[in-house]
Amino acid sequence: MSNDIRINKGLTLRLKGEAEKVLVDASRFKTYAVKPPDFHAVIPKMVVKEGAKVQAGDELFFSKYTGEVRFTSPVSGTLKEIKRGEKRRILEVVIEADASDSYREFGTMDPLSADADAVKARILESGGGAFLNQRPYDIPADPKDTPKAIFVSALNTAPLSADVEFILKDRLDAFQAGLNALSRLTPGKVHVSVPGNGAGTFSGLQNVEIHKVFGPHPAANVGVQIHKIDPINAGERVWTIKPEDVANIGDLFLTGRFTAVRTVAVCGSEAKDRKYYRTIIGAPVAELIGDVSTKDVRIISGDVLTGTQVNRDQYLGFFPNELTLIPEGNQYRMFGWLPFTYNNIPSNSRTSLTWMFPKRKYEVNTNLHGEERALVVTGEMEEVLPMDLFPMQLLKACMGADIEKMENLGIYEVAPEDFALIDYVNTSKIEAQEIIRLGLDLMITEVG
């Protein structure tokens, strides 16, 4: 039995460069990296030093303020380098991989028959706790909390995003085992959202509540699903986790080993071999994009709306299933303010004729098509945010650091990714995701 979630507000951006549904097992690369900045609000404390030997599943660092959350090595090898930035902030922990992996053995366990505390302890000691995020605040989950529910969004609606059903079609046993383990971490339900137009792959899941989701982006955002299914009240905690990481946790209980599989869709109009590559978390970007010339090309770890810019010599982020390549928007558009002049980008406004071709796909670049300007009440933000909130007023409250207004306007219910489409459509050109992130950080500091 499933429940339907129907989203009317939003915008589906149809872009050129979708990855072909061909799965390639990537070769083993020389180095991999874990990047602490991928875990917001975590201050890493290193456990091993440069030159130390590690096994897959060995602890690399832990969180200063929640020591139970351990971050472990995705491969076995030698800790080659700890790259630091300003104020000695750790940016990357680079591991030179062995020819084949040796694993730290944690032992197999049936999570349904084991004690709930033992299940949580096994996830934490293996590094699986790094996969879990908390709402509110969109930060790594605190294991001292007991979430009222856990949410898994087994679909993607962002442009050029990876197909979850394709990624998990041969890992369903591990996915179910992971869901069994998650069900032991909460007294509430494990909610799994699936595409409304099919997704028969997930029809036989047990120990979860299935929700069929219909509608344009951001229908797949877990924050939108929480808002529709079980909204967060003051003092409550909800945990979220990406579907492939559920399977990684499932492998831990089935095999007794920490698994760091990451299936990456190499996509975008500038990518050459647009396929799905099964690799390991923290794979090097250069090895996945091949000999693509990166001059005037933006490389994004993640999707075009929420991803992070990376260079050719860097590594994939911990969570994304996409590596996107699009042109840099470094060309000036003459008379760009004139309506009906440029119709080569998807738009939510009828000043561009693209609305007449809803199935056409477009090649986009990173050009903002304007500079930051004053906020004007147009209603455009509300058109793409399918939550019962006032997005412009919330952004203003965050910009003014007005904690009381932020609480009243629903800051606890949102994450930066929920404002990604607002970044795209709003004529003020403000960085809405960044403003929401700063607002959430302020709430962490002042409210906790």
Secondary structure, 3 states (H helix, E strand, C coil): CEEEEECCCCCCCCECCCCCCCEEECCCCCEEEECHHHCCCCCEEECCCCCCEECECCEEEEECCCCCCEEECCCCEEEEEEEECHHHCEEEEEEEECCCCCECCCCCCCCCCCCHHHHHHHHHHHCHHHHCEEECCCEECCCCCCCCEEEEECCCCCCCCCCHHHHHCCCHHHHHHHHHHHCCCCCCCEEEEEECCCCHHHCCCCCCEEEEEECCCCCCCHHHHHHHHCCCCCCCCEEECCHHHHHHHHHHHHHCCCCCEEEEEEECCCCCCCCEEEEECCCEHHHHHCCCCCCCEEEEECCCCCCEEECCCCECCCCCCEEEEEECCCCCCCCCCCCCCCCCCCCCCCCCHHHHCCCCCECCCCCCCCCCCCCCCCCHHHHCCCCCCCHHHHHHHHHCCCHHHHHHCCHHHCCHHHHHHHHHHCCCCCCHHHHHHHHHHHHHHHCC
